[in-house]
């Protein structure tokens, strides 16, 4: 799952071009599987970029191995799911 994730956390460090080619080929066979791979990779990259060391060690290897499946909350302003004054649903989401 972690095609473009650091090998330290169990990723393949494939790079953006190889990631794009791999994802395109997966999508030819099954678009929903490609989305799953893409979202899992995206979440790992976000944790790598802004997570603390404990979060990185706890979550990224489990997502890369497939033990955990990652997800992303996406909303739409017209449904009123965004907090007032927030333009970025992912950046403004809270637990």
Beta strands, then each sheet from edge to edge (+ up, - down):
end
